[in-house]
Amino acid sequence: QVQLVESGGGLVQPGGSLRLSCQASRNIFDYNVMGWYRQAPGKEREVVAKITFGGNDYVVDFAKGRFTISRDYNRNTLFLQMNSLKPEDTAVYYCNAVNSYTSKTLWGQGTQVTVSS
């Protein structure tokens, strides 16, 4: 079973940057959509950004202009570059991979991002 492992979270001051990584344990070319989700305490998990195998990306409104999603196929890695971080970005960030044809879905274990002065 392929596994997704996130890294790169941590504590950062408002206005700072973090780069999250999601490493797959093997190639995941059969998962045509990958994305980042987040879940803040007491809130439901929400999508942050997605990217398709063809490179089309989608970023939710609260992250537009601040977050960038990218994928390195050769290294089976997904990235989320987060700039201009705000306290409300504090959450556990999860990596997700989906085969939209079979609905097979993978989740990582999450990485904590805390934005605080």
Secondary structure, DSSP 8 states (H G I E B T S, - for coil): ---EEEE--EEE-TT--EEEEEEESS--TT--EEEEEEE-TTS--EEEEEEETTS-EEE-GGGTTTEEEEEETTTTEEEEEE-S--GGG-EEEEEEEEETTTTEEEE---EEEEE--
